Amino acid sequence: MRMNTIKPADGARRERTRVGRGIGSGLGKTCGRGHKGSFARAGKGKIKAGFEGGQMPLQRRLPKVGFRSKLGKDTAEVLLYKLDAIGADTIDFAVLREAGLVPTSARQAKVVKKGELTRKVALKGVLVTAGARAAIEAAGGSVE
């Protein structure tokens, strides 16, 4: 075998179809595009996704449901009773992340009232619900 004799296997590469080369080619005149219409025109064959020929499209026929906050992805919930397990007296976002209560994708954390808090803790730079704030202050802690 020599470099000048190498070629692809038979049938591995097909020749491109040449359209508009006479009636005998099978793809003359309209070149496989049919007659008239947007698909027959050059550069006009695209219809936007979801278009149903003027009929009200499905995405507009269905009712709108709910609301999803963009902040919801960034904020992690921390349950109140899990603050007892953390050894630190002052708890901030970095401490919560080290303890494994907050995922790495979260940008902020919010303490939610679930369970009881038995010891005094000071929260800094962490969001707190009204019920959780009352429970923390009742246990002798503080929220900044």
N, CA, C and O atoms as CSV, one atom per row, in Angstrom:
chain,resi,resn,atom,element,x,y,z
A,1,MET,N,N,0.840,-1.179,0.000
A,1,MET,CA,C,0.000,0.000,0.000
A,1,MET,C,C,0.890,1.250,0.000
A,1,MET,O,O,1.893,1.321,0.711
A,2,ARG,N,N,0.493,2.227,-0.817
A,2,ARG,CA,C,1.226,3.486,-0.870
A,2,ARG,C,C,0.247,4.625,-0.567
A,2,ARG,O,O,-0.963,4.482,-0.742
A,3,MET,N,N,0.782,5.735,-0.119
A,3,MET,CA,C,-0.052,6.889,0.231
A,3,MET,C,C,-0.876,7.375,-0.961
A,3,MET,O,O,-1.992,7.865,-0.793
A,4,ASN,N,N,-0.320,7.237,-2.165
A,4,ASN,CA,C,-1.043,7.736,-3.333
A,4,ASN,C,C,-2.115,6.769,-3.832
A,4,ASN,O,O,-2.837,7.086,-4.777
A,5,THR,N,N,-2.231,5.584,-3.205
A,5,THR,CA,C,-3.252,4.625,-3.640
A,5,THR,C,C,-4.396,4.505,-2.627
A,5,THR,O,O,-5.363,3.782,-2.868
A,6,ILE,N,N,-4.288,5.210,-1.498
A,6,ILE,CA,C,-5.328,5.104,-0.461
A,6,ILE,C,C,-6.590,5.828,-0.928
A,6,ILE,O,O,-6.527,6.959,-1.411
A,7,LYS,N,N,-7.735,5.163,-0.778
A,7,LYS,CA,C,-9.018,5.798,-1.067
A,7,LYS,C,C,-10.084,5.151,-0.184
A,7,LYS,O,O,-9.890,4.038,0.304
A,8,PRO,N,N,-11.201,5.835,0.023
A,8,PRO,CA,C,-12.257,5.274,0.878
A,8,PRO,C,C,-12.845,4.015,0.259
A,8,PRO,O,O,-12.747,3.805,-0.950
A,9,ALA,N,N,-13.458,3.177,1.095
A,9,ALA,CA,C,-14.083,1.947,0.611
A,9,ALA,C,C,-15.257,2.278,-0.312
A,9,ALA,O,O,-15.845,3.354,-0.212
A,10,ASP,N,N,-15.589,1.363,-1.195
A,10,ASP,CA,C,-16.699,1.577,-2.116
A,10,ASP,C,C,-18.003,1.781,-1.337
A,10,ASP,O,O,-18.339,0.989,-0.456
A,11,GLY,N,N,-18.728,2.847,-1.670
A,11,GLY,CA,C,-20.002,3.137,-1.016
A,11,GLY,C,C,-19.876,3.927,0.271
A,11,GLY,O,O,-20.888,4.291,0.872
A,12,ALA,N,N,-18.644,4.202,0.710
A,12,ALA,CA,C,-18.461,4.935,1.964
A,12,ALA,C,C,-18.765,6.417,1.793
A,12,ALA,O,O,-19.246,7.061,2.726
A,13,ARG,N,N,-18.493,6.961,0.625
A,13,ARG,CA,C,-18.759,8.375,0.367
A,13,ARG,C,C,-19.685,8.513,-0.829
A,13,ARG,O,O,-19.362,8.070,-1.931
A,14,ARG,N,N,-20.843,9.133,-0.604
A,14,ARG,CA,C,-21.809,9.318,-1.689
A,14,ARG,C,C,-21.603,10.684,-2.314
A,14,ARG,O,O,-21.265,11.646,-1.623
A,15,GLU,N,N,-21.806,10.772,-3.615
A,15,GLU,CA,C,-21.733,12.060,-4.288
A,15,GLU,C,C,-22.955,12.876,-3.918
A,15,GLU,O,O,-24.044,12.327,-3.748
A,16,ARG,N,N,-22.779,14.199,-3.792
A,16,ARG,CA,C,-23.922,15.035,-3.425
A,16,ARG,C,C,-24.899,15.127,-4.584
A,16,ARG,O,O,-24.510,15.087,-5.751
A,17,THR,N,N,-26.169,15.250,-4.241
A,17,THR,CA,C,-27.215,15.327,-5.259
A,17,THR,C,C,-27.208,16.705,-5.893
A,17,THR,O,O,-27.319,17.710,-5.192
A,18,ARG,N,N,-27.079,16.763,-7.201
A,18,ARG,CA,C,-27.104,18.038,-7.916
A,18,ARG,C,C,-28.509,18.244,-8.452
A,18,ARG,O,O,-29.007,17.441,-9.241
A,19,VAL,N,N,-29.149,19.334,-8.014
A,19,VAL,CA,C,-30.526,19.596,-8.421
A,19,VAL,C,C,-30.550,20.690,-9.482
A,19,VAL,O,O,-29.599,21.460,-9.615
A,20,GLY,N,N,-31.643,20.751,-10.233
A,20,GLY,CA,C,-31.794,21.774,-11.255
A,20,GLY,C,C,-30.942,21.543,-12.478
A,20,GLY,O,O,-30.487,22.500,-13.104
A,21,ARG,N,N,-30.710,20.267,-12.838
A,21,ARG,CA,C,-29.858,19.956,-13.986
A,21,ARG,C,C,-30.633,19.199,-15.057
A,21,ARG,O,O,-30.112,18.264,-15.664
A,22,GLY,N,N,-31.883,19.605,-15.287
A,22,GLY,CA,C,-32.645,19.036,-16.382
A,22,GLY,C,C,-33.636,17.970,-15.962
A,22,GLY,O,O,-33.512,17.369,-14.895
A,23,ILE,N,N,-34.616,17.746,-16.810
A,23,ILE,CA,C,-35.709,16.820,-16.514
A,23,ILE,C,C,-35.222,15.380,-16.358
A,23,ILE,O,O,-35.793,14.610,-15.586
A,24,GLY,N,N,-34.170,15.018,-17.089
A,24,GLY,CA,C,-33.663,13.637,-17.040
A,24,GLY,C,C,-33.024,13.274,-15.706
A,24,GLY,O,O,-32.880,12.090,-15.401
A,25,SER,N,N,-32.639,14.256,-14.910
A,25,SER,CA,C,-31.969,13.959,-13.642
A,25,SER,C,C,-32.956,13.519,-12.565
A,25,SER,O,O,-32.565,12.921,-11.563
A,26,GLY,N,N,-34.228,13.816,-12.775
A,26,GLY,CA,C,-35.229,13.489,-11.764
A,26,GLY,C,C,-35.419,14.622,-10.773
A,26,GLY,O,O,-36.387,14.621,-10.012
A,27,LEU,N,N,-34.520,15.580,-10.768
A,27,LEU,CA,C,-34.640,16.732,-9.872
A,27,LEU,C,C,-34.434,18.021,-10.658
A,27,LEU,O,O,-33.660,18.889,-10.256
A,28,GLY,N,N,-35.134,18.134,-11.781
A,28,GLY,CA,C,-35.068,19.350,-12.584
A,28,GLY,C,C,-36.207,20.280,-12.211
A,28,GLY,O,O,-36.963,19.980,-11.287
A,29,LYS,N,N,-36.346,21.382,-12.895
A,29,LYS,CA,C,-37.399,22.386,-12.704
A,29,LYS,C,C,-37.550,22.820,-11.243
A,29,LYS,O,O,-36.844,23.730,-10.809
A,30,THR,N,N,-38.439,22.203,-10.482
A,30,THR,CA,C,-38.666,22.672,-9.101
A,30,THR,C,C,-37.621,22.130,-8.125
A,30,THR,O,O,-37.592,22.548,-6.968
A,31,CYS,N,N,-36.782,21.228,-8.560
A,31,CYS,CA,C,-35.646,20.729,-7.768
A,31,CYS,C,C,-36.054,20.055,-6.466
A,31,CYS,O,O,-35.329,20.143,-5.476
A,32,GLY,N,N,-37.196,19.389,-6.451
A,32,GLY,CA,C,-37.614,18.662,-5.263
A,32,GLY,C,C,-38.287,19.516,-4.215
A,32,GLY,O,O,-38.555,19.036,-3.113
A,33,ARG,N,N,-38.578,20.807,-4.534
A,33,ARG,CA,C,-39.193,21.701,-3.556
A,33,ARG,C,C,-40.707,21.790,-3.711
A,33,ARG,O,O,-41.348,22.506,-2.942
A,34,GLY,N,N,-41.288,21.109,-4.650
A,34,GLY,CA,C,-42.728,21.202,-4.870
A,34,GLY,C,C,-43.087,22.481,-5.608
A,34,GLY,O,O,-42.225,23.089,-6.242
A,35,HIS,N,N,-44.351,22.899,-5.537
A,35,HIS,CA,C,-44.801,24.093,-6.252
A,35,HIS,C,C,-45.160,25.202,-5.281
A,35,HIS,O,O,-45.962,24.992,-4.371
A,36,LYS,N,N,-44.586,26.364,-5.458
A,36,LYS,CA,C,-44.883,27.582,-4.692
A,36,LYS,C,C,-44.799,27.367,-3.178
A,36,LYS,O,O,-44.250,26.364,-2.721
A,37,GLY,N,N,-45.323,28.276,-2.430
A,37,GLY,CA,C,-45.287,28.171,-0.969
A,37,GLY,C,C,-43.957,28.605,-0.389
A,37,GLY,O,O,-42.978,28.785,-1.113
A,38,SER,N,N,-43.930,28.771,0.931
A,38,SER,CA,C,-42.730,29.318,1.587
A,38,SER,C,C,-41.534,28.380,1.479
A,38,SER,O,O,-40.388,28.830,1.452
A,39,PHE,N,N,-41.799,27.071,1.417
A,39,PHE,CA,C,-40.682,26.122,1.350
A,39,PHE,C,C,-40.038,26.082,-0.033
A,39,PHE,O,O,-38.926,25.578,-0.185
A,40,ALA,N,N,-40.727,26.607,-1.032
A,40,ALA,CA,C,-40.174,26.634,-2.378
A,40,ALA,C,C,-39.259,27.842,-2.580
A,40,ALA,O,O,-38.451,27.863,-3.509
A,41,ARG,N,N,-39.384,28.844,-1.715
A,41,ARG,CA,C,-38.618,30.071,-1.867
A,41,ARG,C,C,-37.251,29.958,-1.202
A,41,ARG,O,O,-37.075,29.205,-0.244
A,42,ALA,N,N,-36.306,30.698,-1.710
A,42,ALA,CA,C,-34.967,30.686,-1.125
A,42,ALA,C,C,-34.973,31.486,0.176
A,42,ALA,O,O,-35.425,32.631,0.210
A,43,GLY,N,N,-34.467,30.873,1.243
A,43,GLY,CA,C,-34.322,31.575,2.513
A,43,GLY,C,C,-35.608,31.828,3.260
A,43,GLY,O,O,-35.594,32.550,4.257
A,44,LYS,N,N,-36.733,31.261,2.821
A,44,LYS,CA,C,-38.013,31.550,3.475
A,44,LYS,C,C,-38.645,30.292,4.069
A,44,LYS,O,O,-39.823,30.317,4.426
A,45,GLY,N,N,-37.911,29.214,4.184
A,45,GLY,CA,C,-38.522,27.945,4.558
A,45,GLY,C,C,-38.687,27.720,6.045
A,45,GLY,O,O,-39.171,26.663,6.449
A,46,LYS,N,N,-38.298,28.687,6.885
A,46,LYS,CA,C,-38.371,28.438,8.318
A,46,LYS,C,C,-39.680,28.947,8.891
A,46,LYS,O,O,-40.125,30.049,8.569
A,47,ILE,N,N,-40.291,28.137,9.740
A,47,ILE,CA,C,-41.471,28.537,10.490
A,47,ILE,C,C,-41.068,28.468,11.950
A,47,ILE,O,O,-40.409,27.515,12.368
A,48,LYS,N,N,-41.452,29.461,12.726
A,48,LYS,CA,C,-40.987,29.454,14.109
A,48,LYS,C,C,-41.584,28.284,14.883
A,48,LYS,O,O,-42.685,27.825,14.578
A,49,ALA,N,N,-40.860,27.810,15.873
A,49,ALA,CA,C,-41.270,26.651,16.655
A,49,ALA,C,C,-42.600,26.927,17.333
A,49,ALA,O,O,-42.793,27.986,17.930
A,50,GLY,N,N,-43.515,25.974,17.240
A,50,GLY,CA,C,-44.819,26.112,17.871
A,50,GLY,C,C,-45.875,26.736,16.991
A,50,GLY,O,O,-47.038,26.797,17.391
A,51,PHE,N,N,-45.512,27.211,15.788
A,51,PHE,CA,C,-46.499,27.826,14.897
A,51,PHE,C,C,-47.401,26.745,14.321
A,51,PHE,O,O,-46.922,25.724,13.828
A,52,GLU,N,N,-48.717,26.973,14.386
A,52,GLU,CA,C,-49.685,25.973,13.941
A,52,GLU,C,C,-50.560,26.498,12.815
A,52,GLU,O,O,-51.754,26.202,12.764
A,53,GLY,N,N,-49.971,27.278,11.910
A,53,GLY,CA,C,-50.703,27.744,10.744
A,53,GLY,C,C,-51.756,28.782,11.059
A,53,GLY,O,O,-52.735,28.888,10.320
A,54,GLY,N,N,-51.605,29.536,12.100
A,54,GLY,CA,C,-52.573,30.565,12.461
A,54,GLY,C,C,-53.542,30.125,13.534
A,54,GLY,O,O,-54.177,30.962,14.174
A,55,GLN,N,N,-53.669,28.819,13.744
A,55,GLN,CA,C,-54.468,28.313,14.861
A,55,GLN,C,C,-53.777,28.712,16.165
A,55,GLN,O,O,-52.553,28.834,16.207
A,56,MET,N,N,-54.552,28.913,17.221
A,56,MET,CA,C,-53.958,29.288,18.514
A,56,MET,C,C,-53.021,28.170,18.965
A,56,MET,O,O,-53.467,27.040,19.162
A,57,PRO,N,N,-51.730,28.466,19.131
A,57,PRO,CA,C,-50.770,27.397,19.442
A,57,PRO,C,C,-50.968,26.802,20.835
A,57,PRO,O,O,-51.546,27.425,21.725
A,58,LEU,N,N,-50.477,25.593,20.990
A,58,LEU,CA,C,-50.686,24.838,22.217
A,58,LEU,C,C,-50.188,25.588,23.445
A,58,LEU,O,O,-50.858,25.601,24.478
A,59,GLN,N,N,-49.019,26.213,23.342
A,59,GLN,CA,C,-48.475,26.886,24.521
A,59,GLN,C,C,-49.300,28.098,24.942
A,59,GLN,O,O,-49.159,28.582,26.064
A,60,ARG,N,N,-50.169,28.596,24.042
A,60,ARG,CA,C,-51.058,29.700,24.413
A,60,ARG,C,C,-52.454,29.215,24.778
A,60,ARG,O,O,-53.215,29.941,25.417
A,61,ARG,N,N,-52.799,27.989,24.376
A,61,ARG,CA,C,-54.109,27.434,24.737
A,61,ARG,C,C,-54.140,26.932,26.167
A,61,ARG,O,O,-55.183,26.966,26.820
A,62,LEU,N,N,-52.993,26.462,26.659
A,62,LEU,CA,C,-52.940,25.905,28.006
A,62,LEU,C,C,-52.935,27.019,29.049
A,62,LEU,O,O,-52.375,28.085,28.792
A,63,PRO,N,N,-53.541,26.807,30.219
A,63,PRO,CA,C,-53.566,27.852,31.242
A,63,PRO,C,C,-52.196,28.054,31.877
A,63,PRO,O,O,-51.373,27.142,31.945
A,64,LYS,N,N,-51.985,29.278,32.338
A,64,LYS,CA,C,-50.746,29.572,33.062
A,64,LYS,C,C,-50.896,29.055,34.485
A,64,LYS,O,O,-51.935,29.251,35.116
A,65,VAL,N,N,-49.862,28.396,34.989
A,65,VAL,CA,C,-49.956,27.797,36.314
A,65,VAL,C,C,-48.749,28.194,37.148
A,65,VAL,O,O,-47.605,28.001,36.737
A,66,GLY,N,N,-49.015,28.747,38.316
A,66,GLY,CA,C,-47.983,28.943,39.320
A,66,GLY,C,C,-46.937,29.980,38.998
A,66,GLY,O,O,-47.008,30.686,37.991
A,67,PHE,N,N,-45.972,30.050,39.876
A,67,PHE,CA,C,-44.862,30.995,39.780
A,67,PHE,C,C,-43.645,30.342,40.396
A,67,PHE,O,O,-43.731,29.755,41.475
A,68,ARG,N,N,-42.506,30.438,39.717
A,68,ARG,CA,C,-41.273,29.874,40.270
A,68,ARG,C,C,-40.265,30.979,40.447
A,68,ARG,O,O,-39.830,31.609,39.483
A,69,SER,N,N,-39.903,31.205,41.676
A,69,SER,CA,C,-38.975,32.282,42.002
A,69,SER,C,C,-37.567,31.926,41.544
A,69,SER,O,O,-37.122,30.791,41.712
A,70,LYS,N,N,-36.870,32.899,40.966
A,70,LYS,CA,C,-35.483,32.679,40.568
A,70,LYS,C,C,-34.574,32.647,41.791
A,70,LYS,O,O,-33.489,32.069,41.750
A,71,LEU,N,N,-35.019,33.268,42.870
A,71,LEU,CA,C,-34.230,33.245,44.109
A,71,LEU,C,C,-34.301,31.881,44.788
A,71,LEU,O,O,-33.424,31.533,45.579
A,72,GLY,N,N,-35.338,31.112,44.482
A,72,GLY,CA,C,-35.513,29.816,45.133
A,72,GLY,C,C,-34.359,28.870,44.900
A,72,GLY,O,O,-34.059,28.041,45.759
A,73,LYS,N,N,-33.699,28.976,43.750
A,73,LYS,CA,C,-32.574,28.101,43.449
A,73,LYS,C,C,-31.345,28.474,44.276
A,73,LYS,O,O,-30.528,27.619,44.617
A,74,ASP,N,N,-31.229,29.761,44.592
A,74,ASP,CA,C,-30.034,30.247,45.280
A,74,ASP,C,C,-30.109,30.097,46.789
A,74,ASP,O,O,-29.076,30.086,47.460
A,75,THR,N,N,-31.323,29.982,47.340
A,75,THR,CA,C,-31.499,29.972,48.786
A,75,THR,C,C,-31.727,28.552,49.285
A,75,THR,O,O,-32.604,27.842,48.791
A,76,ALA,N,N,-30.925,28.144,50.274
A,76,ALA,CA,C,-31.064,26.809,50.867
A,76,ALA,C,C,-31.786,26.935,52.207
A,76,ALA,O,O,-31.531,27.869,52.967
A,77,GLU,N,N,-32.683,25.997,52.496
A,77,GLU,CA,C,-33.394,25.993,53.773
A,77,GLU,C,C,-32.592,25.211,54.803
A,77,GLU,O,O,-32.071,24.131,54.521
A,78,VAL,N,N,-32.503,25.778,56.003
A,78,VAL,CA,C,-31.847,25.105,57.124
A,78,VAL,C,C,-32.880,24.989,58.229
A,78,VAL,O,O,-33.473,25.991,58.628
A,79,LEU,N,N,-33.104,23.786,58.726
A,79,LEU,CA,C,-34.106,23.570,59.763
A,79,LEU,C,C,-33.544,23.986,61.122
A,79,LEU,O,O,-32.363,23.792,61.407
A,80,LEU,N,N,-34.415,24.561,61.952
A,80,LEU,CA,C,-34.011,25.145,63.229
A,80,LEU,C,C,-33.335,24.129,64.159
A,80,LEU,O,O,-32.322,24.440,64.784
A,81,TYR,N,N,-33.888,22.930,64.248
A,81,TYR,CA,C,-33.341,21.944,65.172
A,81,TYR,C,C,-31.947,21.454,64.767
A,81,TYR,O,O,-31.214,20.916,65.598
A,82,LYS,N,N,-31.577,21.639,63.489
A,82,LYS,CA,C,-30.247,21.215,63.040
A,82,LYS,C,C,-29.152,22.180,63.492
A,82,LYS,O,O,-27.970,21.841,63.434
A,83,LEU,N,N,-29.535,23.384,63.944
A,83,LEU,CA,C,-28.544,24.336,64.465
A,83,LEU,C,C,-27.948,23.845,65.789
A,83,LEU,O,O,-26.838,24.227,66.161
A,84,ASP,N,N,-28.705,22.989,66.497
A,84,ASP,CA,C,-28.195,22.414,67.750
A,84,ASP,C,C,-26.961,21.550,67.512
A,84,ASP,O,O,-26.057,21.508,68.348
A,85,ALA,N,N,-26.922,20.859,66.369
A,85,ALA,CA,C,-25.828,19.929,66.084
A,85,ALA,C,C,-24.518,20.649,65.781
A,85,ALA,O,O,-23.445,20.059,65.913
A,86,ILE,N,N,-24.592,21.924,65.373
A,86,ILE,CA,C,-23.373,22.685,65.063
A,86,ILE,C,C,-22.736,23.131,66.370
A,86,ILE,O,O,-23.417,23.647,67.256
A,87,GLY,N,N,-21.442,22.933,66.487
A,87,GLY,CA,C,-20.741,23.249,67.733
A,87,GLY,C,C,-20.506,24.731,67.961
A,87,GLY,O,O,-20.321,25.148,69.105
A,88,ALA,N,N,-20.508,25.536,66.917
A,88,ALA,CA,C,-20.172,26.960,67.040
A,88,ALA,C,C,-21.295,27.748,67.699
A,88,ALA,O,O,-22.475,27.447,67.519
A,89,ASP,N,N,-20.896,28.787,68.482
A,89,ASP,CA,C,-21.888,29.674,69.100
A,89,ASP,C,C,-22.355,30.739,68.126
A,89,ASP,O,O,-23.514,31.153,68.157
A,90,THR,N,N,-21.433,31.191,67.243
A,90,THR,CA,C,-21.785,32.157,66.212
A,90,THR,C,C,-21.888,31.409,64.885
A,90,THR,O,O,-20.939,30.762,64.443
A,91,ILE,N,N,-23.044,31.510,64.272
A,91,ILE,CA,C,-23.291,30.759,63.043
A,91,ILE,C,C,-23.490,31.738,61.891
A,91,ILE,O,O,-24.352,32.615,61.946
A,92,ASP,N,N,-22.675,31.572,60.842
A,92,ASP,CA,C,-22.862,32.344,59.614
A,92,ASP,C,C,-22.933,31.360,58.441
A,92,ASP,O,O,-22.938,30.144,58.635
A,93,PHE,N,N,-22.987,31.906,57.229
A,93,PHE,CA,C,-23.160,31.066,56.041
A,93,PHE,C,C,-22.008,30.077,55.864
A,93,PHE,O,O,-22.230,28.924,55.494
A,94,ALA,N,N,-20.783,30.522,56.127
A,94,ALA,CA,C,-19.611,29.650,55.968
A,94,ALA,C,C,-19.663,28.465,56.930
A,94,ALA,O,O,-19.296,27.348,56.565
A,95,VAL,N,N,-20.116,28.708,58.151
A,95,VAL,CA,C,-20.225,27.636,59.154
A,95,VAL,C,C,-21.276,26.615,58.714
A,95,VAL,O,O,-21.074,25.410,58.857
A,96,LEU,N,N,-22.394,27.100,58.180
A,96,LEU,CA,C,-23.447,26.197,57.706
A,96,LEU,C,C,-22.955,25.328,56.547
A,96,LEU,O,O,-23.298,24.150,56.445
A,97,ARG,N,N,-22.142,25.937,55.676
A,97,ARG,CA,C,-21.614,25.193,54.528
A,97,ARG,C,C,-20.618,24.125,54.995
A,97,ARG,O,O,-20.636,23.005,54.485
A,98,GLU,N,N,-19.758,24.456,55.949
A,98,GLU,CA,C,-18.791,23.479,56.480
A,98,GLU,C,C,-19.496,22.319,57.165
A,98,GLU,O,O,-19.034,21.180,57.098
A,99,ALA,N,N,-20.616,22.607,57.823
A,99,ALA,CA,C,-21.364,21.566,58.537
A,99,ALA,C,C,-22.144,20.670,57.581
A,99,ALA,O,O,-22.669,19.636,57.995
A,100,GLY,N,N,-22.226,21.056,56.292
A,100,GLY,CA,C,-22.922,20.243,55.300
A,100,GLY,C,C,-24.425,20.470,55.254
A,100,GLY,O,O,-25.156,19.665,54.677
A,101,LEU,N,N,-24.894,21.563,55.859
A,101,LEU,CA,C,-26.319,21.863,55.860
A,101,LEU,C,C,-26.742,22.659,54.631
A,101,LEU,O,O,-27.930,22.751,54.321
A,102,VAL,N,N,-25.757,23.240,53.928
A,102,VAL,CA,C,-26.040,24.067,52.760
A,102,VAL,C,C,-25.260,23.508,51.574
A,102,VAL,O,O,-24.055,23.286,51.696
A,103,PRO,N,N,-25.913,23.271,50.419
A,103,PRO,CA,C,-25.181,22.770,49.250
A,103,PRO,C,C,-24.273,23.839,48.648
A,103,PRO,O,O,-24.436,25.028,48.923
A,104,THR,N,N,-23.330,23.414,47.839
A,104,THR,CA,C,-22.370,24.354,47.254
A,104,THR,C,C,-23.020,25.283,46.239
A,104,THR,O,O,-22.489,26.361,45.971
A,105,SER,N,N,-24.167,24.890,45.662
A,105,SER,CA,C,-24.830,25.721,44.661
A,105,SER,C,C,-25.569,26.910,45.278
A,105,SER,O,O,-25.870,27.873,44.573
A,106,ALA,N,N,-25.865,26.860,46.574
A,106,ALA,CA,C,-26.631,27.921,47.233
A,106,ALA,C,C,-25.759,29.146,47.494
A,106,ALA,O,O,-24.573,29.030,47.803
A,107,ARG,N,N,-26.375,30.329,47.361
A,107,ARG,CA,C,-25.672,31.578,47.632
A,107,ARG,C,C,-26.043,32.150,48.993
A,107,ARG,O,O,-25.288,32.929,49.575
A,108,GLN,N,N,-27.210,31.758,49.497
A,108,GLN,CA,C,-27.633,32.224,50.815
A,108,GLN,C,C,-28.448,31.126,51.486
A,108,GLN,O,O,-28.878,30.169,50.841
A,109,ALA,N,N,-28.653,31.280,52.784
A,109,ALA,CA,C,-29.382,30.276,53.539
A,109,ALA,C,C,-30.477,30.952,54.342
A,109,ALA,O,O,-30.360,32.119,54.715
A,110,LYS,N,N,-31.557,30.197,54.606
A,110,LYS,CA,C,-32.666,30.717,55.396
A,110,LYS,C,C,-33.029,29.678,56.445
A,110,LYS,O,O,-33.254,28.511,56.124
A,111,VAL,N,N,-33.086,30.111,57.702
A,111,VAL,CA,C,-33.439,29.216,58.799
A,111,VAL,C,C,-34.957,29.187,58.913
A,111,VAL,O,O,-35.609,30.226,59.017
A,112,VAL,N,N,-35.506,27.970,58.893
A,112,VAL,CA,C,-36.951,27.765,58.951
A,112,VAL,C,C,-37.289,27.078,60.263
A,112,VAL,O,O,-36.568,26.190,60.716
A,113,LYS,N,N,-38.411,27.506,60.878
A,113,LYS,CA,C,-38.768,26.930,62.173
A,113,LYS,C,C,-39.325,25.528,61.999
A,113,LYS,O,O,-40.423,25.337,61.478
A,114,LYS,N,N,-38.547,24.552,62.445
A,114,LYS,CA,C,-38.998,23.167,62.522
A,114,LYS,C,C,-38.230,22.539,63.665
A,114,LYS,O,O,-37.000,22.493,63.637
A,115,GLY,N,N,-38.935,22.060,64.659
A,115,GLY,CA,C,-38.285,21.505,65.833
A,115,GLY,C,C,-37.978,22.597,66.849
A,115,GLY,O,O,-38.455,23.726,66.732
A,116,GLU,N,N,-37.176,22.246,67.841
A,116,GLU,CA,C,-36.851,23.170,68.935
A,116,GLU,C,C,-35.354,23.458,68.961
A,116,GLU,O,O,-34.540,22.645,68.523
A,117,LEU,N,N,-35.013,24.629,69.484
A,117,LEU,CA,C,-33.615,25.017,69.688
A,117,LEU,C,C,-33.372,25.047,71.186
A,117,LEU,O,O,-34.064,25.764,71.909
A,118,THR,N,N,-32.390,24.272,71.670
A,118,THR,CA,C,-32.182,24.129,73.116
A,118,THR,C,C,-31.041,24.976,73.652
A,118,THR,O,O,-30.911,25.130,74.866
A,119,ARG,N,N,-30.207,25.533,72.769
A,119,ARG,CA,C,-29.077,26.314,73.259
A,119,ARG,C,C,-29.028,27.682,72.610
A,119,ARG,O,O,-29.715,27.945,71.623
A,120,LYS,N,N,-28.204,28.550,73.179
A,120,LYS,CA,C,-28.083,29.927,72.727
A,120,LYS,C,C,-27.124,30.006,71.531
A,120,LYS,O,O,-25.982,29.556,71.617
A,121,VAL,N,N,-27.596,30.579,70.419
A,121,VAL,CA,C,-26.750,30.777,69.243
A,121,VAL,C,C,-26.939,32.191,68.706
A,121,VAL,O,O,-27.989,32.807,68.885
A,122,ALA,N,N,-25.896,32.690,68.044
A,122,ALA,CA,C,-25.964,33.998,67.397
A,122,ALA,C,C,-25.841,33.790,65.891
A,122,ALA,O,O,-24.850,33.238,65.415
A,123,LEU,N,N,-26.849,34.234,65.146
A,123,LEU,CA,C,-26.846,34.100,63.691
A,123,LEU,C,C,-26.382,35.408,63.055
A,123,LEU,O,O,-26.819,36.488,63.452
A,124,LYS,N,N,-25.487,35.302,62.058
A,124,LYS,CA,C,-25.001,36.479,61.341
A,124,LYS,C,C,-25.058,36.238,59.843
A,124,LYS,O,O,-24.551,35.226,59.359
A,125,GLY,N,N,-25.671,37.154,59.103
A,125,GLY,CA,C,-25.700,37.083,57.645
A,125,GLY,C,C,-26.497,35.924,57.089
A,125,GLY,O,O,-26.220,35.445,55.989
A,126,VAL,N,N,-27.495,35.465,57.849
A,126,VAL,CA,C,-28.337,34.361,57.412
A,126,VAL,C,C,-29.787,34.813,57.503
A,126,VAL,O,O,-30.172,35.441,58.489
A,127,LEU,N,N,-30.604,34.507,56.490
A,127,LEU,CA,C,-32.016,34.865,56.523
A,127,LEU,C,C,-32.756,33.992,57.525
A,127,LEU,O,O,-32.399,32.832,57.732
A,128,VAL,N,N,-33.799,34.561,58.153
A,128,VAL,CA,C,-34.533,33.850,59.192
A,128,VAL,C,C,-36.024,34.145,59.037
A,128,VAL,O,O,-36.408,35.291,58.803
A,129,THR,N,N,-36.870,33.113,59.166
A,129,THR,CA,C,-38.315,33.346,59.152
A,129,THR,C,C,-38.739,33.930,60.497
A,129,THR,O,O,-37.995,33.872,61.475
A,130,ALA,N,N,-39.942,34.491,60.528
A,130,ALA,CA,C,-40.430,35.139,61.753
A,130,ALA,C,C,-40.533,34.140,62.904
A,130,ALA,O,O,-40.160,34.454,64.035
A,131,GLY,N,N,-41.038,32.935,62.619
A,131,GLY,CA,C,-41.176,31.917,63.657
A,131,GLY,C,C,-39.824,31.450,64.179
A,131,GLY,O,O,-39.661,31.224,65.378
A,132,ALA,N,N,-38.847,31.305,63.271
A,132,ALA,CA,C,-37.507,30.866,63.673
A,132,ALA,C,C,-36.828,31.945,64.505
A,132,ALA,O,O,-36.131,31.638,65.472
A,133,ARG,N,N,-37.029,33.226,64.128
A,133,ARG,CA,C,-36.446,34.333,64.899
A,133,ARG,C,C,-36.974,34.327,66.332
A,133,ARG,O,O,-36.211,34.511,67.280
A,134,ALA,N,N,-38.286,34.114,66.487
A,134,ALA,CA,C,-38.888,34.079,67.820
A,134,ALA,C,C,-38.326,32.926,68.649
A,134,ALA,O,O,-38.078,33.077,69.846
A,135,ALA,N,N,-38.127,31.771,68.007
A,135,ALA,CA,C,-37.608,30.602,68.721
A,135,ALA,C,C,-36.149,30.793,69.141
A,135,ALA,O,O,-35.754,30.364,70.225
A,136,ILE,N,N,-35.350,31.437,68.286
A,136,ILE,CA,C,-33.942,31.687,68.596
A,136,ILE,C,C,-33.823,32.673,69.750
A,136,ILE,O,O,-33.017,32.483,70.660
A,137,GLU,N,N,-34.641,33.739,69.705
A,137,GLU,CA,C,-34.597,34.739,70.773
A,137,GLU,C,C,-35.162,34.188,72.077
A,137,GLU,O,O,-34.724,34.601,73.151
A,138,ALA,N,N,-36.121,33.267,72.014
A,138,ALA,CA,C,-36.672,32.634,73.203
A,138,ALA,C,C,-35.628,31.746,73.877
A,138,ALA,O,O,-35.651,31.581,75.097
A,139,ALA,N,N,-34.707,31.171,73.088
A,139,ALA,CA,C,-33.649,30.321,73.640
A,139,ALA,C,C,-32.468,31.169,74.132
A,139,ALA,O,O,-31.477,30.621,74.614
A,140,GLY,N,N,-32.567,32.502,74.013
A,140,GLY,CA,C,-31.491,33.387,74.485
A,140,GLY,C,C,-30.506,33.782,73.405
A,140,GLY,O,O,-29.494,34.415,73.706
A,141,GLY,N,N,-30.763,33.436,72.178
A,141,GLY,CA,C,-29.865,33.757,71.075
A,141,GLY,C,C,-30.200,35.095,70.438
A,141,GLY,O,O,-31.086,35.819,70.892
A,142,SER,N,N,-29.458,35.409,69.361
A,142,SER,CA,C,-29.683,36.680,68.662
A,142,SER,C,C,-29.554,36.486,67.166
A,142,SER,O,O,-28.920,35.539,66.699
A,143,VAL,N,N,-30.176,37.412,66.404
A,143,VAL,CA,C,-30.122,37.377,64.946
A,143,VAL,C,C,-29.671,38.737,64.450
A,143,VAL,O,O,-30.243,39.763,64.819
A,144,GLU,N,N,-28.643,38.745,63.610
A,144,GLU,CA,C,-28.148,40.007,63.045
A,144,GLU,C,C,-28.388,40.030,61.553
A,144,GLU,O,O,-28.043,41.006,60.887
